[in-house]
Amino acid sequence: MATLMQLLQIMRDQMVQSNNRDPRSPWLESIGQPEPASDASFVEYLRWMRWQSNNDKLNSAKLLELLEKVREGDYSQSLERLTQRTKRLATDWFPVECSWRIRVGGTTGPESMLLPAFDALGMPHIPSTTLKGVARATAKQDGASAEDIKKIFGDIDPTTSMGLVTFLDAYPLPGEDTLGGLHPDMANPIWKWEDSRLQYSPNPNPFLSLLQPTFVIGLRQQNKCSEEILLQVKKWLLKGLIQGIGSRVNSGYGELKLERDYARHFLSSIPKEERPKKNTLILQVPFEIEGQLIHGYQRANWQQDDDGNWQPKPKAAPEVRPVAFRSMLRYWFRAFALGVLSASEVRDLELLIFGGIEPQPKTGLFRLEITNADNNSQDNTYREGTLILRHSPLTIDDRNKRIIIYKLLKSLTWIMFHIGGIGQGARRPYYQRPGNPSHRGVNLTPKSDKIIKPESISKIWELPKLPQNFCKLFQKQIKNFYSAFNQLSTRDINYHQSLTNITVPTDHTWVEAVDINCEILVLRKDVKHIATATKSYPLKLLHEQFHNLEEQNYTQAKSLCGGIKKESTKDGDEIDRDVTPSPIWIKDLQKYQVVTVFGATEEPRKYYLQTLKESISKSKFDFDTYAQIWPISSNEENCNYQIIPTQ
């Protein structure tokens, strides 16, 4: 087996060709190598790199390259030996599988990179203390007495006492990658609360997690531990593992279940009502994604600029990531909530529903997972899967809260699927173009004919034939969202009277909030002109106006369509702007296009909407109808739609 230290030495040697350093990756040579003992672990090496990082001798681009090299390792012999040791020491052992990713415990590496738990040899594992904590917490949740918990799991108060069951460290099997699933990962907190202000800053942070590993879990009976107690502890542990362990469990990480063949044998011996199971299902939606997809971990990629200098140009790998769906649900919850509540109130409610780590760790009211996703596909423009929402343990004993969160998420999920995309290019519909890249934007499409839960809502996922009916359906989902929102916030909110709660919009400033300054339109295409992967008229018009403005005034163009160049506005509201997201979302639903404009009361966005409506009224661009979804009229029977006479 080649250790990671040996891999790193090989990597350094490969960089030196004919006594010349590779200009793309001189860093291992330039910052000097440590001289660790021959049996030093990878963790020790990472600690050394963290010191180098703190001294500005290591950056994230070089770190990505190192992560690529880590994947070339082979842990087979060590992991086989460690899992065999668990089997020999355990009274009872069993394999569990992770359906997606898991990161338990760990340390901080270079560039503040999060690492999973490594043992002294640098092998990834789940510490025994974590497993014991999961089983103990589940026992308490199931109503076990304090005395029984102390007896079974041990205690230190008032005196130290040993428990009846010993938990062993759990190691992953080597797997096909020979690394036990150790794999580069990425976190990208695009939106962040700073006190009561939202900050936009897309900044992918690399870290390591384990991708679809299979762990060997071992339990050992102590004296006076009966078979019945051992079985009960095993069921508690399995129940906890199914709910998810480690960090980011709200976002699909850490779910573990019995390996299929073992589960068939073990569960058949347990009464059905006693078998470990997941929390109650809220919603299940099969979907397709086409376009730029969701960016996962970044691959190292060095390119030469015009002057011949090597520059890091990281390339992201597409992946169906549950965390991206959760982030998008969070985004639209925030957008609609900011139209009726202050920012501080929205921040607190968002933390209650979705959970978070700041100002302190908090579990949310639901959990999200993705199943049936083929992340090994070589197609870089298409993915599919099934979105599943479940209640969290926090709502087990609160039936009223379960009902409220069910109503809120049912409507919010529908809105998310019908108002925008997900992942890279989420604000634009998918279209193809000449040049590189050849495709932009993304389409997120529910498979309405396969929605099986809740059974009563499948019809609302079918698009009505008439635009006024689609408008009413959309507005009904908004109404249902606010109804549940009122119950959860314990406020009597009239969403017909949405206000500007943060900042009055100007030409160059706006809030991404569905408030009195926001407008949402639905446009119906003439069915004769529906085409796939071509630029829709709302998007074509937006790009035309952007490029016209760009030639004259980039600041104006950026305030219409967003941009990545730094600039300062000079029109009475002088601000410095860096990367700015587009204030306009365009959703392609084939027969319909949904256009959402934030800060729609000010230029240049106001002119875009005016031009769009006038163009449709002239019936020149394959559309025969448009309707106003938002703001909602106080007379909800009136969708403010306009039918253009056929010429």
N, C-alpha and C positions, 0 to 999 in steps of 0.2 A: 504494500500500500504506500502510495506517495502522500506524505503529510502536506498540510498547507504550507508549512515552512519550506518544504522541498519544492512545492509548486511555485512559490514566490521566487525561489532561487532560479528555477528553470525559466520563469518569466523574465527575470533580469538578464540571464544569459542569452535568451532569445533576442533581447533588444540590442545586443552588441553584435554586429555583423562586420566581419573583417576589421575588427578593432575600431569601428565607427558606431557611435550611438545612434539609435533610431531617433530622428528628430521629433517624431510624434510623442514618444514616451520616454523622456530622459529622466523622469522624476526619481526612480529608484536609485539611479546612479548619482544624481545630483544632490540628493538629500542625505546620502550615506546610509549604510546598512547597519542594523544592530548586530551584536554578536551574542545571541542567546545560547543557552544550553541546547544540546542536540534534541532534548525531549521537550522543549518549550512548546506550549500550546498556541493555537491560533489566537486565543483570547489575549495572551501576553503580547503577541505581535500587534494586535489591534490597539492595545493600550499604548504601545510605543508609537503607532501611527497617530493616535489621538494627540499625543504630545507634539508630534511634528505638525499636525493640523493646527494646533493652537499657536504655533510659531509661523503660521502662514506659509508652510512649506508643502502643503498638500491641499488640493482643492477638489470639489465635487466631481469635476470631469475626470480627473485622474482616479478618483475613487470608483467611478463607474467601470473603468477599465480593470481595476483590481477585482471587482465583483464578477466580471466576465471570466476572469482567470480562476476564481474560486470554483466556478461551475465545472472546471476541468479536473477537479479532484476525484478521489476514489476512497470512500470511507467503508467500503464493503467489509473488509476483514474486522475492523474495530467494531462496527455496528453489529455484525453477526456474533462476535464474541460477547458483546454486552447484552444483546437480547437473549442469547443462550444462557448467560449467567442469571438473568432475571427468571427464566424458566426453571432453572435448577433451584434457586433460592425460594421461589414462590410456592405456597401451598396451592394457590389457584392463580392461573394466568390466562389472559384472553387478549386477542388482537382488536384494536379499534381503528377505524379509518376516518380521515378528515376529508370532507367532500370538496373543500376549497383550500383555504390557507389558514395557518395558525401561527401565532407568536405568543409564547408564554415567557414571562420573566425577562431576564437578560440584562445587558449592560449598554452603556453608550460608547460607541466607537468613534472613529475619526469623523470630522465634519458633523458631530452630534448625531451620527447615524445610529438608529436603534438596532440592536442585535437581539436575537432570541437567546434563551438560556443555553450556555455551553458548560459542559463539565470541565474538570481539570485537564482532560486530554483534548479539549476543543471540540467535543462531540455534542451536537444538538440533542436536547432531551427535555422532558417534562419533569421538574423536580418532584420528589415524593411529597414535599410539604404542600405543593399546589394540589396534588390529587387528594391528599388528606383534607385540605381545606374545602374542596369541592364536595366531598362526601359528607363532611360535618355540616356544612351549610345546608345541604339538601335534607339531611336528617332533621335539622331544626325546622326547616320549612315544612316538612311532612308531619310535624307535631310530636316528634320524639321528646321525651322528658329530659330535662337538664341532667338528671341523675344518670339516665341511660347513656346520654352523650358523653358525659365524663367517664363513665365506666368503659365504653367501647373505644373512644378515641384518646383517652388519657387526659391529664390536666396538670397544671402547675400550681393551682390555688385551691385550697390553702396549703396543700403539700403536693409534691411531685408524685404522679402516679402514671404508670405505663398503661397504654391502651391494650385492647385485646387483639387488635389487628395492626400489622406493620405494613406500611405502604412503601413500595420500592420505586426508585427512579425509573421512568418509562423512556425507553429509547426507540427511535424509529427503525424499521427494517430498511436495508440499503435502498431498495426500490430500483427501478430501471435507471435512474440517474446516478446511482451508487453513492448519493450524498444524503440519503434519508429525506429527500425533499427540500433540502436547503436551497433557497432560490432568491434572487434579487426581487425586491418589491418596491413600491413607491407610494408615498403619501403626498397629496397635493391640496392642502387647505386653502382653496381659492378665496373664500370669504371668511373674515375673522372679525369678531366683535372687539373693538377697543373702547372699553367703557360702554357708552351707548351709541357708538358710531361704528358703522360697518366699513371695513377696509378690504379692498380688492387687490390681491397680490398672488397671481399664479406662480408658484415656486415649487416644482417637484423636488421632493426630498427622498433620496434613496435609502432603503434599509433592507434587512434580511428577514425573511419569514420562511416557513416550511410550506411547500406546495403539495397538497394531496398526499401527506405521509400516512403510513400505517404504523401505529405504535404497539408495543407489547407491554401491557399493564400487568403488574404482579402484586398479589396480596399474600401475606404470610400470617398464618394463625399463630398466636401466642398461647401460653398455657391458659386453660380455662375458657378458651374461645370455642364455642360449639359450631357445628356446621350451619345451624340456623342463623347464628349471628354473622358468620362469614358471608352467607348468602345475602342477608339483609344489607350489609355494608356494600356488597357488590352491586346490588340494585340501586342503592342510594348514589353510588359513584356513577353508574351508568346513566341514571336520570340527570345528574348534574352535567355529565359530559355531553349529552344530547343537546342541552340548552346552550352549550358553548363555554369555553374557558379561555383564560388569557386576556389579552387586550383586544379592543375593537369588536367585541362579540355582538354589539348592536348592529354592526355593519357586515355581518356574514362571516367573520373570522371565528375560528376556534370550535366549530361544531364537530363533535366526534360521535361515531356510532359503531356498533359491533360489526366486525367484518362479516360479510354476507353469509358465508358458509357456517361460521361459528354461530351467528345469530339464529340461523335456522334450527340448529341443534339446541342451543341454550334456551331460547324463548319458548320453544315447544313444551318445555318442562315447567313453565311458570303460568299460572292462571292469567287469562287475558287482561283482567282488571289490574293486575300487579305488574304488568310489563312496563318498562320505562318508555315514555312517549313524550313528544314535543308539546309545547304549549298550544293553545287553541288557535286554529287558523282564522285569520281575518280576511285575506283576499289572495287569490291565485290567478295570475295573468300570464299566459304564454305570449311571447313577443318576438319580433324580428328587428334587427338593427342593420341598416344599410348606409354606407358612406364612410366617413372618416373614422368611425367606431370610437371605442373608449381606450384611452392611452393607459397602458399598464407600466411595468418597470421600463427603465431606459437602458438601451444598449450603448456601449461606448462606440463612438464614431468620430474619427478625426478627418478633417478636410483642409486642404490648402486654400488660403485666400488669394486675392489678386497679386499680393506681394510675395507669394510663395511661403508664407508662414502657416504652420499647422495650427488649426483652431478646433476646439471641441464642438462637435455638432451632434449632441445626443439624439438617438433615434428611439422612439417609444414603440414597444411591442403592443399590438392590439389585444385586449382581454375583456371579457364580460365581467365587470367588477361590481359586486353588490354595493360596495361603498359609493359608487357613482350614482346608483339609483337612489340611495338614501340621501345623498347630497342634493340631488335634484328635487326630491320631495321636500327637503328642508328649504331649498331656495324658493319654491313656489308657495310654501306655507308662509315664509317670511314676507314675500311680495304681497300676498293678500292681507296678511295681518297688519303690515305697516300702513295699509290704507285706512285702518280704523282705530289703531292703538298707538301709543307712544313707543319709541324705539326701546326704552328700558323695559316696558311691559312685554313687548314682543320678544326681547332677548330672554327674559325669564320663562315665558311660555315655551319658547323654542327649546330651551334647556330641559324643561320638564318633559316634553314629548319625545325629543330626539336624543336626549342625553348629551354628554360631553365631558371634557376634562378640565375646563376652566369655568369659573374660578376654582372649582374643585370637582373631582370625578363624580359623575352622576349617571345612573342607568336610566334609559329612556322607557317609554310606555309601550314600545313595540320593538320587534326584531325583524330583520330583513335577510332573506337569503335568495340565491339564484340557483336553480337546478337545470339540468339538461343543457348546459352550455358547453359547446365544443370549442374550447380555447386552443386546441391543437390544430385547428383548421389552417390551411395555407392560404385561404381566401382572405385578403386584407381589406375587403369591402363589405363583408357580410357575416353576421353572427345571429344566433337565436338562443332562446332559453326560456325559462319560466320564472317570473317574479313571484315570490311568496312573502307575505307579511303575516307575522304571528304576534299574539299578545306576549308581553314580557312578564317575568315573575312578579313585577310590582302590582299587576292588576288581578292576580289570582283571587284575592279575597275582596275585591271591589267590583261587584257586578255592574253598578252604575257607570263606573269609569270605563269598564270594558265596552259597554254599549256606546258611550260617547266617542271613544277612540276608534271604534269600528266605523261609526258614521262619518267621522272626520276623515279617516284614511281612505274610505271607499270613494268619497267625492274628490279628495285631493289627488289620489292616484289617477282617477279618470281625467282630471284637469291636466295633470302632468303629461299624459299620453296625447292629449289633444291640443296642447298649446306650444309645445317645443320638442326638441330632441334631447339627446343625452351624449355626454362625452365630448370629444373634439368636434367643433363645428355645430354645437347643439342649437345655436340661434339661427341656423340657416337650413333649409331643406336640401336634401341631397341632389346634386347635379353634376354632370360631367362636362369637361371642357378640354380644349387642346392644350398641350404643354404639360409642365410638371409643377405641382401634382395634377393628375388628370381628373381627380374627383374632389369635391368639396362638400361641406355640410353633412347632415345625417338625417335619416328618417327613422323614427322609433314608431313601430306599428304593432298594436295589439292584435292577436289572433282571436277575434271576437267569437268565432264559432267554437273555440276550444276552452272558453272560460267556464269553469265548473264550480267555482266558489266565489261569492255566495250564489246559489242557484237562481235567485230571484232577480239578479241584475244583468243577466247576459244580454237582454234587449237594449240596455242603455249603451252598449258598446257597438251596436250596429248603427251606422250613420243614416239618418232619415233622408228621404228623397227630396223633401222641400226645405229650402234654406230657413224659412221661418220656424220650422220644426226643429232644425238643428240648433238655431239660435235659442229657442226655448229650452231645449235639452241642456245646452251649455249653461244657460242662466240658472236652470234648476240645480245643477251640480254646484254652482257658486252659492246659491241660496242654502243648500244642504250643508255645505262646508261652514258657512257662517252660523248656521243654527247650532251645529256641534261646537263650533268655536266659542259661541256665547256661553254654552253650558260649561265648557272647560275653563273658561276665563272668569266665570261667574259674573259676567258683565252683560248688561242689556244694550247691545250694539245694533244700531240701525245702519246697515251697510249701504243703504240708499243715500246716506249723508256722509260718504267718505270724505275725509279731509286730508290736507297736507300736514303731516305731523313732524316732519324733520326739517326739510328745506324747501322753500318756494323755488320752483325750477326757473332757470334762466336759459339763455341760449346754450350755455356751456356747462351747466350743472343741472343734475336731475337725480332723483332717487328711484331705484328700481322697485317701485311700489305700485300696486294696483289701487290708485287713489283717484281723487277728482281730476288729476292732471294726466291720467292714463287713458288710453283708448284701445279697445280691442274690436277688430272687425273680422267678419267671416265673409269670404268671397266664394261664390259658386262658379265653377268652370262649366262651360258648355260641354256636355259629355262627348261631343264629336271631336273635341280638341284635346282630350286628356292624353298626355304623353308621359313617358317614364324617363327620369334622369335628365330632363332638360330644365333649363333655368326658367322658373315661373315668372309671370309678369310682375308681381309685387317685388320680387328680388331683382329682376332686370331693371325696373324703374329705380330701385334703391341704389344699385350699382352705378347707373347712369348719372344720377344726381350726385353721388359721392365723387365720381371721377371729374365731373364738371367743377365741383367745388374745390377739389384737390388742386386743380391747376391754378385756382385763384387764391384760395385761402384754406390751408390745411386744417387750421383750427375749426373752421366751420364744417369741413368734411368729417373730421373726427367726431364732432358733436352730432353727426347724423348716423354714422356707421361704425364708430369706434376706431381705434388704431393703436399702434404699438410705439410710435415715435414720440419722444419727449417734446413738449412745447409749452408755451405760456400763453394764456388768453389775454387779450388786450382791450376788451370791450366793456370796461366798467366793473367786471367781476373777475379781476385778474387772479389767476391761479396757475400753479404748475401742475401739469398732468403727465403721468407716465403711461403705462399700459391702461387703456380705457375700453371696457367692453361695450359692444354695440347696444344702444338703447332700444333697438328694434328686433323683435323675434318674428320669424316667419315659419309657419308650420304647414307642411304639405300633407293633406289628407286625400290625395288624388282628386276626388270631385270637389273638395273644398280646400281653401287656403285660409289659415287663421293668422292675422297680423296683429301683433301686440306692440304698442308704442308707448314707452315711458317718457314722461315730460312732453306729452303731445301738444301742450298748449303753447309751446315756444318754438321759435325757428332754430334750426332748419327742419325739424321734425314735423312741425305744423304744416309747412309747405308740401312735404312729402305726402302726408295724409290727404291734403286737399287735392293734389295732383292725381293721386291714386283714385279717389272717389270720382273726380271729373272724368278721368280716362275710362272708367268702367261705365259711367253714365252715357258716354258716347258709343258704348258697345263696340269697341274696335279691337278688344284684346281678349277674345275668347271667354269673357265672363258675361253672365246674364243677370247676376244678382249680387248685391252685397248687403250685409246686415250688421248692425252695431250690437255687439255682445255686452260691451262695457263702455261707458257707465250704463247701469241698468235703470230704465225708466221706473218711476214709482208705480206706473201702471204696467205690471209685468206681463200683461197680455200683448203689449206693444213692443215688438223687437226692433223697431226703427229700421225695418228692412226696405230695400228698394228693388223692385223687379224691373229690369230693363226690357222694353218691348223688342221682340225678335224682328230683325230687319230682313 
